[in-house]
Amino acid sequence: MNQNQSYKWTFLALSLGLIAMFLLNISLGSVQISFSTIIDSFLVKSSDFSNQEYIIQNYRLPKAITAILVGSGLGISGLLMQTLFKNPLAGPFVLGITSGASLGVALVILGSSVFGGFLATFLISKWSLVIAASLGSFLVLLLVLIVSSKVRDTMAILIIGLMFGSITAAIVSVLSYFSSAEQLQQYIFWGFGSLGDLDWQELIIFIIIYSFGVLFSILSIKGLNSLLLGDNYAKSLGLDLKKSRFIIIIATSLLAGTITAFAGPIAFIGLAIPHLTRQLFKTSNHKILLPAVFLIGAIIMLICDSIAQLPNSDYSLPINAITSLFGAPIVIWLLVRQRKMIF
């Protein structure tokens, strides 16, 4: 009872921290905006926006919401993969979903040198990279699902997913070899990741697909807790391993694939957030871990984005660099302090 009560206070503190970081993230940037202006832009509906209100409504608010979706989604997908494969080094990338999205983007950006003018024309579309990344991740997902239906061993799926990632990386290398310097630069910039490129229309589509991923994650909680006890014990409890594995893979693919499509490949978050959460909550119960990972992932991503946008400056650092530079030392410190990894 006391433990449940402590969890409630921890969740309350994290929720308040998320709100505080959300407001702080919106206030920071090349133009400093006061909290009162932010609150007024939320509460007071006016057809005549000031410059600051326009910045909030059309740039900073979508970017902050994107940061929450990216941080929480990658954290959840990392938790699912680490539990499914019983591997602390597993993350959203292990199924090859992110690599598939990267391949789709590479075919659009780098492929025009190899395949001719059609792809160069396709690049004109604003949605081209999103569609290409979505198709690439969906193709890899389809292959993984076909393989998972034929293979009983969970570790075999992990290895096959990594092999898919190697294949896509090899194809991207070949495309890079034949590409111009301008195309390579464009692809590298996409690989840095970005949270501020979405308008409200794109964000709504992002939220819809993300919500399905979270829904499948919630449906997999019972299966995740059973898998911690071992496959044989999970079967004795009446768990359908094939169905549970399928739901977990679908949830991870929807979250990781959509995030990569809309925000680019974001490093560190999916791998590290589940470990940070376990260090804080000292439990393996996914009813606790899943909402905790959601909150912590969102908070960390907002912090990283606040650092990346260099307050009072027109420059913005690559979000991928900040997530690794800011987060990796914290994980190392926690693991050294605890002397062992909680899993």
C-alpha positions in Angstrom: 0.0 0.0 0.0 2.8 2.4 0.9 4.5 1.5 -2.4 1.4 2.3 -4.4 1.1 5.6 -2.5 4.7 6.4 -3.4 4.0 5.6 -7.0 1.1 8.0 -7.0 3.3 10.8 -5.6 6.0 10.0 -8.2 3.4 10.1 -11.0 2.1 13.4 -9.7 5.6 14.9 -9.6 6.3 13.7 -13.2 3.0 15.0 -14.5 3.7 18.5 -13.0 7.3 18.3 -14.4 5.9 17.5 -17.8 3.6 20.5 -17.7 6.4 22.8 -16.5 8.8 21.6 -19.2 6.0 21.9 -21.8 5.5 25.6 -20.9 9.3 26.2 -20.6 9.9 24.7 -24.0 7.3 26.9 -25.6 8.8 30.0 -24.0 12.3 29.5 -25.1 13.7 30.3 -28.6 15.1 33.1 -30.6 12.2 35.2 -29.3 11.7 35.1 -25.6 8.0 34.7 -24.7 6.6 35.2 -21.2 4.4 32.5 -19.5 1.5 34.9 -19.2 1.5 35.4 -23.0 1.6 31.6 -23.5 -1.4 31.1 -21.1 -3.3 33.9 -22.8 -2.8 32.3 -26.2 -4.3 29.1 -24.9 -7.3 30.6 -23.0 -8.2 33.8 -25.0 -9.5 33.1 -28.5 -8.9 36.0 -30.8 -8.9 36.4 -34.6 -6.2 39.1 -34.3 -3.0 37.3 -33.3 0.1 39.2 -32.1 3.5 38.1 -33.5 4.2 36.2 -30.3 0.9 34.4 -30.3 1.4 33.5 -34.0 4.8 32.0 -33.1 3.2 30.0 -30.3 0.2 28.7 -32.2 1.9 27.9 -35.5 5.5 26.9 -34.5 6.3 26.3 -30.9 3.1 24.5 -29.8 3.2 21.9 -32.6 7.0 21.4 -31.9 6.4 20.9 -28.2 3.6 18.4 -28.9 5.8 16.6 -31.4 8.6 16.4 -28.7 6.1 14.7 -26.3 4.9 12.3 -28.9 8.5 11.4 -30.0 9.9 11.0 -26.5 7.0 9.0 -25.1 6.6 6.9 -28.3 10.2 5.9 -28.5 10.4 5.2 -24.8 7.4 2.9 -25.0 8.6 1.1 -28.1 12.0 0.6 -26.4 10.3 -0.9 -23.3 8.3 -3.3 -25.5 11.4 -4.5 -27.4 13.6 -4.9 -24.2 10.9 -7.0 -22.6 10.0 -9.1 -25.7 13.7 -10.0 -26.4 14.7 -9.9 -22.7 17.7 -7.8 -23.9 18.7 -4.5 -22.2 20.3 -3.4 -25.4 17.2 -3.7 -27.5 15.5 -0.6 -28.8 13.0 0.5 -31.5 15.7 0.0 -34.1 16.1 -3.8 -33.6 13.3 -4.8 -35.9 14.7 -2.9 -38.8 11.7 -0.5 -38.9 13.8 2.6 -38.5 16.2 1.3 -41.1 13.3 0.7 -43.5 12.1 4.3 -43.1 15.7 5.6 -43.7 15.9 3.5 -46.8 12.6 5.0 -48.1 14.0 8.5 -47.6 17.3 7.6 -49.2 15.5 6.3 -52.3 13.8 9.6 -52.6 16.7 11.9 -51.8 19.6 9.9 -53.2 17.8 7.7 -55.7 17.2 10.4 -58.3 20.9 10.1 -59.4 20.4 6.3 -60.0 16.8 6.0 -61.1 16.3 9.2 -63.1 13.9 12.1 -63.1 10.7 10.6 -61.6 12.0 10.7 -58.1 13.5 14.1 -58.6 9.9 15.3 -59.5 8.5 13.4 -56.5 10.8 15.4 -54.2 8.8 18.6 -55.0 5.9 17.2 -52.8 6.0 18.3 -49.1 4.8 14.9 -48.1 7.4 13.0 -50.1 9.8 12.1 -47.3 6.9 11.2 -44.9 5.3 8.9 -47.5 8.7 7.3 -48.5 9.6 6.7 -44.8 6.2 5.3 -44.0 6.3 2.9 -47.0 9.9 1.8 -46.2 9.0 1.1 -42.5 5.8 -0.7 -43.6 7.7 -2.9 -46.0 10.1 -4.0 -43.4 7.2 -4.5 -40.9 5.5 -6.8 -43.4 8.7 -8.8 -43.8 9.2 -9.1 -40.1 5.5 -10.2 -39.6 5.9 -12.9 -42.3 9.1 -14.1 -40.6 7.6 -14.0 -37.1 4.7 -16.2 -38.3 7.2 -18.8 -39.4 9.7 -18.7 -36.6 9.0 -19.7 -33.0 12.2 -18.5 -31.4 12.0 -14.8 -30.3 15.8 -14.4 -30.5 15.6 -15.5 -34.2 13.3 -12.5 -34.9 15.8 -10.2 -33.2 18.6 -11.5 -35.4 16.5 -11.3 -38.5 15.5 -7.7 -37.7 19.1 -6.7 -37.3 19.9 -8.4 -40.7 17.1 -6.4 -42.3 18.8 -3.3 -40.9 22.2 -4.3 -42.3 20.6 -4.9 -45.8 19.0 -1.5 -45.8 22.2 0.2 -44.6 24.1 -1.5 -47.5 21.6 -0.2 -50.0 21.8 3.3 -48.6 25.6 3.1 -48.9 25.3 2.1 -52.6 22.9 5.0 -53.2 25.3 7.4 -51.4 28.2 6.4 -53.6 26.4 7.5 -56.7 24.9 10.7 -55.2 26.0 14.3 -55.4 27.3 16.3 -52.5 24.0 18.3 -52.3 21.9 15.1 -52.1 24.2 13.6 -49.4 23.9 16.8 -47.4 20.1 16.8 -47.6 20.0 13.1 -46.5 22.5 13.9 -43.6 20.3 16.8 -42.5 17.3 14.5 -42.4 19.3 12.0 -40.4 19.9 14.7 -37.7 16.2 14.5 -36.8 13.8 17.5 -36.4 10.9 18.3 -34.2 9.9 21.6 -35.7 8.9 20.7 -39.3 5.3 19.7 -38.8 2.2 21.8 -39.4 -1.1 21.1 -37.7 -2.4 18.9 -40.5 0.7 16.6 -40.4 0.6 16.6 -36.6 -3.0 15.4 -36.5 -2.2 12.5 -38.8 0.9 11.8 -36.5 -1.3 11.8 -33.4 -3.9 9.4 -34.9 -1.3 6.8 -35.9 0.6 7.3 -32.6 -2.6 6.7 -30.7 -3.1 3.3 -32.3 0.4 2.4 -31.4 -0.2 3.4 -27.7 -3.5 1.4 -27.8 -1.7 -1.8 -28.9 0.9 -1.2 -26.3 -1.8 -1.0 -23.5 -3.3 -4.2 -24.9 0.0 -6.0 -24.6 0.6 -5.2 -20.9 -0.6 -8.6 -19.7 1.5 -10.4 -22.3 4.6 -8.3 -21.4 4.3 -9.2 -17.7 3.8 -12.8 -18.5 6.9 -12.9 -20.8 9.1 -11.7 -17.9 8.5 -15.1 -16.2 9.7 -17.0 -19.3 7.9 -18.4 -22.4 7.1 -21.8 -20.8 5.5 -20.2 -17.7 3.6 -17.7 -19.9 2.2 -20.6 -21.9 1.1 -22.3 -18.6 -0.8 -19.2 -17.7 -2.8 -19.5 -21.0 -0.9 -16.8 -22.9 -1.0 -17.1 -26.7 2.7 -16.3 -27.3 2.2 -15.9 -31.1 -0.7 -13.4 -30.6 1.1 -11.4 -27.9 4.3 -11.2 -29.9 2.3 -10.0 -33.0 0.6 -7.2 -30.9 4.0 -6.1 -29.5 5.6 -6.0 -32.9 2.6 -4.0 -34.4 2.7 -1.5 -31.5 6.5 -1.0 -31.8 6.3 -0.7 -35.6 3.5 1.9 -35.5 5.3 4.0 -32.9 8.9 3.8 -34.2 7.9 3.9 -37.9 5.6 6.9 -37.6 8.1 8.8 -35.4 10.9 8.2 -37.9 8.7 9.2 -40.8 7.6 12.5 -39.3 10.6 13.5 -37.1 13.5 11.5 -38.6 15.7 8.9 -36.7 16.0 10.0 -33.1 18.9 8.3 -31.2 19.2 7.3 -27.5 15.6 7.8 -26.3 14.2 4.4 -27.1 17.2 2.6 -25.6 17.8 4.7 -22.4 14.4 5.8 -21.2 13.2 2.3 -20.1 16.4 1.9 -18.0 16.0 5.4 -16.4 12.4 4.5 -15.6 13.3 1.1 -14.0 16.0 2.9 -11.9 13.4 5.3 -10.6 10.4 3.0 -10.0 12.2 -0.3 -9.0 9.5 -2.5 -10.6 9.0 -4.7 -13.6 5.2 -4.4 -13.6 4.3 -2.9 -17.0 1.1 -1.4 -15.6 3.5 1.0 -13.8 6.3 1.1 -16.3 4.2 2.0 -19.4 2.7 5.3 -18.1 6.0 6.1 -16.3 8.0 5.6 -19.6 5.5 7.9 -21.3 6.0 10.7 -18.8 9.8 10.4 -18.5 10.3 10.0 -22.2 8.2 13.1 -22.9 10.0 15.2 -20.2 13.5 14.2 -21.4 12.6 15.0 -25.0 11.3 18.4 -24.1 14.5 19.1 -22.1 16.7 18.0 -25.1 14.7 20.2 -27.5 14.9 23.2 -25.1 18.7 22.7 -25.1 18.9 22.2 -28.9 17.1 25.4 -29.8 19.7 27.6 -28.1 17.6 30.1 -26.2 17.9 33.7 -27.5 19.7 32.5 -30.6 18.6 31.9 -34.2 20.5 28.7 -34.3 19.3 25.2 -33.5 21.5 22.2 -32.8 20.7 18.7 -34.2 18.3 17.0 -31.8 20.1 13.7 -32.3 23.3 15.1 -31.0 21.6 16.6 -27.9 19.7 13.4 -27.0 23.0 11.4 -26.9 25.2 14.1 -25.3 22.6 14.9 -22.6 21.3 11.4 -22.0 24.1 8.9 -22.3 26.2 10.3 -19.3 23.1 10.2 -17.1 22.5 6.6 -17.9 26.2 5.7 -17.3 26.1 7.6 -14.0 22.9 5.8 -12.9 24.2 2.4 -13.8 27.6 3.0 -12.0 25.7 4.3 -9.0 23.4 1.4 -8.8 26.2 -1.1 -9.6 23.8 -3.3 -11.5 21.1 -3.0 -14.2 17.5 -3.5 -13.1 15.7 -5.6 -15.7 
